[in-house]
Amino acid sequence: MRAGLLAGLVVWLAALAGPGARAQEAAYLQIEARPDIAQARAAAARHAATLDNVVGYALGTGWYAIAVGPFADRAAAAQMGRSLRSAGMVPSDAFVVPAGRTAARFWPDAAAPDPT
């Protein structure tokens, strides 16, 4: 799982190249990344069984991110990340990503409006 999350981080960093995010921009806590949609859907369903507000996004690079959120800003997402990590509910390498940088949503329903 750590390798998948690390690979997801690399993918997100590549996708985030460009101007910095605004200080008050909504954010997500990315908890996992998978290289195919079937694995990503299974991971999203597994996380959604124990966490609220699980979302999944295609990163446009062949990888799929599973995240929790959105949160009002990076600080709120980071605080939730600390809480969830200390409770053992998310991996220790979960990280915050700006909501404005997410791609096409696949979880929970691609047809539903994005909550951000």
ABEGO torsion letter per residue (X at the ends): XAAAAAAAAAAAAAAABEBBBBAABBBBBBABBBABAAAAAAAAAAAAAABBGBBBBBAGAGBBBBBBOBBABAAAAAAAAAAAAAAGABBAABBBBBAAABBBBAOABAABBBAX
